[in-house]
Amino acid sequence: MAAHRNRLRDNMIEDNGTNGSAAGTRIRGETDGLVFENNVIRDTRPSEKQSKSWSAD
């Protein structure tokens, strides 16, 4: 099962994750037809508590 042909539009993903590194958005495996449009993915916590914002495995 894969995340083919999904759309993520006009979203705010902020300060995702609590312990260690975490992705605000993670894409795993082989996928096609994904649309990411007009999104804000960010971490506003102090730098020592931030986690990565984006991951594509």
C-alpha positions as YAML, in Angstrom:
chain: A
units: angstrom
residues:
- id: 1
  name: MET
  ca: [0.00, 0.00, 0.00]
- id: 2
  name: ALA
  ca: [1.41, 3.39, -0.96]
- id: 3
  name: ALA
  ca: [0.32, 7.02, -0.79]
- id: 4
  name: HIS
  ca: [-0.21, 7.53, -4.53]
- id: 5
  name: ARG
  ca: [-2.15, 10.57, -5.81]
- id: 6
  name: ASN
  ca: [-2.60, 12.36, -2.47]
- id: 7
  name: ARG
  ca: [-2.79, 16.13, -2.06]
- id: 8
  name: LEU
  ca: [-1.70, 18.20, 0.87]
- id: 9
  name: ARG
  ca: [-2.75, 21.83, 0.37]
- id: 10
  name: ASP
  ca: [-3.07, 24.95, 2.51]
- id: 11
  name: ASN
  ca: [-1.89, 23.40, 5.78]
- id: 12
  name: MET
  ca: [0.14, 24.51, 8.78]
- id: 13
  name: ILE
  ca: [2.27, 21.75, 10.31]
- id: 14
  name: GLU
  ca: [4.04, 23.28, 13.28]
- id: 15
  name: ASP
  ca: [6.20, 21.96, 16.14]
- id: 16
  name: ASN
  ca: [5.54, 18.31, 15.25]
- id: 17
  name: GLY
  ca: [7.15, 15.63, 17.39]
- id: 18
  name: THR
  ca: [8.04, 15.64, 21.07]
- id: 19
  name: ASN
  ca: [11.09, 13.43, 21.73]
- id: 20
  name: GLY
  ca: [14.11, 13.39, 19.45]
- id: 21
  name: SER
  ca: [14.03, 13.86, 15.71]
- id: 22
  name: ALA
  ca: [10.65, 13.74, 14.03]
- id: 23
  name: ALA
  ca: [9.34, 14.76, 10.64]
- id: 24
  name: GLY
  ca: [6.54, 17.25, 10.15]
- id: 25
  name: THR
  ca: [5.86, 15.31, 6.98]
- id: 26
  name: ARG
  ca: [7.32, 11.93, 6.06]
- id: 27
  name: ILE
  ca: [7.07, 10.13, 2.74]
- id: 28
  name: ARG
  ca: [8.20, 6.51, 2.84]
- id: 29
  name: GLY
  ca: [8.50, 4.00, 0.08]
- id: 30
  name: GLU
  ca: [7.82, 4.39, -3.60]
- id: 31
  name: THR
  ca: [5.00, 6.85, -4.34]
- id: 32
  name: ASP
  ca: [3.83, 8.90, -7.29]
- id: 33
  name: GLY
  ca: [1.43, 11.74, -7.99]
- id: 34
  name: LEU
  ca: [1.85, 13.51, -4.64]
- id: 35
  name: VAL
  ca: [1.00, 17.21, -4.53]
- id: 36
  name: PHE
  ca: [2.32, 19.48, -1.77]
- id: 37
  name: GLU
  ca: [1.05, 22.99, -2.36]
- id: 38
  name: ASN
  ca: [0.93, 26.16, -0.26]
- id: 39
  name: ASN
  ca: [1.87, 24.46, 3.03]
- id: 40
  name: VAL
  ca: [3.91, 25.77, 5.92]
- id: 41
  name: ILE
  ca: [6.03, 23.13, 7.70]
- id: 42
  name: ARG
  ca: [8.07, 24.62, 10.52]
- id: 43
  name: ASP
  ca: [9.45, 24.22, 13.99]
- id: 44
  name: THR
  ca: [9.26, 27.33, 16.17]
- id: 45
  name: ARG
  ca: [10.72, 25.81, 19.35]
- id: 46
  name: PRO
  ca: [14.18, 26.78, 20.64]
- id: 47
  name: SER
  ca: [16.92, 25.22, 18.49]
- id: 48
  name: GLU
  ca: [17.88, 22.59, 21.10]
- id: 49
  name: LYS
  ca: [14.30, 21.26, 21.08]
- id: 50
  name: GLN
  ca: [13.64, 21.40, 17.35]
- id: 51
  name: SER
  ca: [13.24, 18.36, 15.16]
- id: 52
  name: LYS
  ca: [13.66, 18.14, 11.40]
- id: 53
  name: SER
  ca: [10.78, 19.41, 9.32]
- id: 54
  name: TRP
  ca: [10.84, 17.19, 6.25]
- id: 55
  name: SER
  ca: [11.75, 13.60, 5.45]
- id: 56
  name: ALA
  ca: [11.57, 11.55, 2.27]
- id: 57
  name: ASP
  ca: [12.82, 7.98, 2.70]
...
